[in-house]
Amino acid sequence: MRVHKRKLLPLVLTLAIIVYYKPLFSLRLTFGTSNKTIQQPGWLDPTSRNDVINTTVSGDFILSNENGMELTPTNERKPSGRATAFIFSQMRSGSSFVGEIFNQHPESFYLFEPLWAAQFYDNGTHNVPKWYLKLLEGVADCQFEGLEDILEYFISTKHFGGFRKSTSLRKLCENYDPKREFLSVRDKDLVNSEKCPIPKQAMVPVLNKACAMSKLNVAKIIRIKDINIFQQIVANSSLVGREVKIIHLVRDPRAVIASRIRVSNLHEPAPFTDEFVEEKDVDVLCKQMEQNVQTQDGVPDWLLGHYALIRYEDVAMAPAAMTEKLYGFLGTESDDAVFDWLAENTNATEPSKNVFSRKRNSRDTVDAWRRKLSLSAVLKIQDICRDALEMFGYRTVQGEAELTNLSLSLVGDMDKNLVQIS
């Protein structure tokens, strides 16, 4: 049967219009309740012909387009299959090193201390639990609305450089441009030396999309005193079929205090005496370790299956094996890139002069504190932290010979009743 060209012409024109205005025809309907108009930057879709697409949300239907902007209410979002984890620890406990185990995964969305921004933004006016919780929920749900100012401060503050410490954020910043797919070499140099070029008004959709497309999203958290802040986040995520995991990282209190003293006294020679040890700081450190740890017979229902305890020393002494355990706990697979990084960065032959460096001989870091602290300092810490040391399996020393004999391991077995990673 022969088809006349005149009959084909309307069909061809229709197809051309659909292709040209693809963003406007790619909306899908999901049930919900809202009534507002949302502006979506057109650059999220490289085929878009408009700078801004107005997506109307009304009645019992919610519109969302294919560019990654999910507008369905929180309690009706479909499970994404992402693995989400918070590394819950304290300052100088090895969380940067453990964080890199996830940061190096090519499909991860990793944030390095996002709560730092809430603590210091706008002279500390956001340094309250409300904003901490909102940031943590954003990480868990990949929904950062209402956090534009804090996120801009986090990513662009030069002396902190949040985007440079996250592989995924660094790539977003380096590749961002509303008109071109990639920046020029000159522009990349500018990004590396100054700040991320993503404007504040684009920050949320860019991060939402990158987070939602990742295989796992992880944040390193060292500014929270009480693990119970995660209860609401775990509960909300469970409602939509996602698993949020809490990795509770602890380290020998003597090593933590030695590292903190070193950071605060870069020009003072070691070993540090008991005069450098602040009793209050030591007491707070060890009490938080004890109060937040979970036991087999005491873990609350909301944390069952969501919590695991690890020691920095175990990761440092067997990084590959512990990496397998960590990814197993998250229910996802690791990547060769992670193990390549471990091989390159855990066998440094010379100690780094940079106290914030993540490249070192990880086994040596386990006992480094024994060269940084005098016996008087060690005994002072042990006296304050005796219960915590026993609970987490750290052996005490009584004299100079035990302290300086590095062939004598001071890392023993943890209390069997603790909910440890397996």
Secondary structure as the mmCIF struct_conf table of DSSP 4:
data_model
#
loop_
_struct_conf.conf_type_id
_struct_conf.id
_struct_conf.beg_label_comp_id
_struct_conf.beg_label_asym_id
_struct_conf.beg_label_seq_id
_struct_conf.end_label_comp_id
_struct_conf.end_label_asym_id
_struct_conf.end_label_seq_id
HELX_RH_AL_P HELX_RH_AL_P1 LYS A 5 TYR A 20
TURN_TY1_P TURN_TY1_P1 TYR A 21 TYR A 21
HELX_RH_AL_P HELX_RH_AL_P2 LYS A 22 PHE A 25
STRN STRN1 ARG A 28 PHE A 31
STRN STRN2 LYS A 36 PRO A 41
HELX_RH_3T_P HELX_RH_3T_P1 GLY A 42 LEU A 44
BEND BEND1 ASP A 45 ASP A 45
TURN_TY1_P TURN_TY1_P2 PRO A 46 THR A 47
BEND BEND2 ARG A 49 ASP A 51
STRN STRN3 VAL A 52 VAL A 57
STRN STRN4 SER A 58 SER A 58
TURN_TY1_P TURN_TY1_P3 GLY A 59 ASP A 60
STRN STRN5 PHE A 61 SER A 64
TURN_TY1_P TURN_TY1_P4 GLU A 66 ASN A 67
BEND BEND3 GLY A 68 GLY A 68
BEND BEND4 THR A 72 THR A 72
HELX_RH_3T_P HELX_RH_3T_P2 THR A 74 GLU A 76
HELX_LH_PP_P HELX_LH_PP_P1 ARG A 77 PRO A 79
STRN STRN6 ALA A 83 PHE A 88
TURN_TY1_P TURN_TY1_P5 MET A 91 ARG A 92
BEND BEND5 SER A 93 GLY A 94
HELX_RH_AL_P HELX_RH_AL_P3 SER A 95 ASN A 103
TURN_TY1_P TURN_TY1_P6 GLN A 104 GLN A 104
BEND BEND6 HIS A 105 HIS A 105
TURN_TY1_P TURN_TY1_P7 PRO A 106 GLU A 107
STRN STRN7 SER A 108 PHE A 112
TURN_TY1_P TURN_TY1_P8 PRO A 114 PRO A 114
HELX_RH_AL_P HELX_RH_AL_P4 LEU A 115 PHE A 120
HELX_RH_3T_P HELX_RH_3T_P3 TYR A 121 GLY A 124
TURN_TY1_P TURN_TY1_P9 THR A 125 HIS A 126
BEND BEND7 VAL A 128 VAL A 128
HELX_RH_AL_P HELX_RH_AL_P5 PRO A 129 ASP A 141
TURN_TY1_P TURN_TY1_P10 CYS A 142 CYS A 142
TURN_TY1_P TURN_TY1_P11 GLU A 145 GLY A 146
HELX_RH_AL_P HELX_RH_AL_P6 GLU A 148 SER A 156
TURN_TY1_P TURN_TY1_P12 LYS A 158 PHE A 160
HELX_RH_3T_P HELX_RH_3T_P4 GLY A 162 LYS A 165
HELX_RH_AL_P HELX_RH_AL_P7 THR A 167 ASN A 175
BEND BEND8 PRO A 178 LYS A 179
BEND BEND9 GLU A 181 PHE A 182
HELX_RH_AL_P HELX_RH_AL_P8 VAL A 185 SER A 193
BEND BEND10 GLU A 194 GLU A 194
HELX_RH_AL_P HELX_RH_AL_P9 LYS A 200 ALA A 212
TURN_TY1_P TURN_TY1_P13 MET A 213 MET A 213
BEND BEND11 SER A 214 LYS A 215
STRN STRN8 LEU A 216 ILE A 221
BEND BEND12 ARG A 223 ARG A 223
BEND BEND13 LYS A 225 LYS A 225
HELX_RH_3T_P HELX_RH_3T_P5 ILE A 227 PHE A 230
HELX_RH_AL_P HELX_RH_AL_P10 GLN A 231 LEU A 239
TURN_TY1_P TURN_TY1_P14 VAL A 240 GLY A 241
STRN STRN9 GLU A 243 VAL A 250
HELX_RH_AL_P HELX_RH_AL_P11 PRO A 253 SER A 264
TURN_TY1_P TURN_TY1_P15 LEU A 266 HIS A 267
BEND BEND14 GLU A 268 GLU A 268
HELX_LH_PP_P HELX_LH_PP_P2 PRO A 269 PRO A 269
BEND BEND15 ALA A 270 PRO A 271
STRN STRN10 PHE A 272 PHE A 272
HELX_RH_3T_P HELX_RH_3T_P6 ASP A 274 PHE A 276
HELX_RH_AL_P HELX_RH_AL_P12 GLU A 279 ASN A 292
STRN STRN11 THR A 295 THR A 295
TURN_TY1_P TURN_TY1_P16 GLN A 296 GLY A 298
HELX_RH_3T_P HELX_RH_3T_P7 ASP A 301 LEU A 303
TURN_TY1_P TURN_TY1_P17 LEU A 304 HIS A 306
STRN STRN12 TYR A 307 ARG A 311
HELX_RH_AL_P HELX_RH_AL_P13 TYR A 312 MET A 317
BEND BEND16 ALA A 318 ALA A 318
HELX_RH_AL_P HELX_RH_AL_P14 PRO A 319 LEU A 330
TURN_TY1_P TURN_TY1_P18 GLY A 331 GLY A 331
BEND BEND17 THR A 332 THR A 332
HELX_RH_AL_P HELX_RH_AL_P15 ASP A 336 ASN A 345
BEND BEND18 THR A 346 THR A 346
STRN STRN13 ASN A 347 ASN A 347
BEND BEND19 THR A 349 GLU A 350
BEND BEND20 LYS A 353 LYS A 353
TURN_TY1_P TURN_TY1_P19 VAL A 355 PHE A 356
BEND BEND21 ARG A 360 ARG A 360
STRN STRN14 ASN A 361 ASN A 361
HELX_RH_AL_P HELX_RH_AL_P16 SER A 362 ASP A 367
TURN_TY1_P TURN_TY1_P20 ALA A 368 ALA A 368
HELX_RH_AL_P HELX_RH_AL_P17 TRP A 369 LYS A 372
STRN STRN15 LEU A 373 LEU A 373
HELX_RH_AL_P HELX_RH_AL_P18 LEU A 375 ILE A 384
BEND BEND22 CYS A 385 CYS A 385
HELX_RH_AL_P HELX_RH_AL_P19 ARG A 386 MET A 391
TURN_TY1_P TURN_TY1_P21 PHE A 392 GLY A 393
STRN STRN16 TYR A 394 TYR A 394
HELX_LH_PP_P HELX_LH_PP_P3 ARG A 395 THR A 396
BEND BEND23 GLY A 399 GLY A 399
HELX_RH_AL_P HELX_RH_AL_P20 GLU A 400 THR A 404
TURN_TY1_P TURN_TY1_P22 LEU A 406 SER A 407
BEND BEND24 LEU A 408 LEU A 408
STRN STRN17 VAL A 411 VAL A 411
HELX_LH_PP_P HELX_LH_PP_P4 ASP A 413 ASP A 415
TURN_TY1_P TURN_TY1_P23 LYS A 416 ASN A 417
STRN STRN18 LEU A 418 LEU A 418
STRN STRN19 GLN A 420 GLN A 420
#
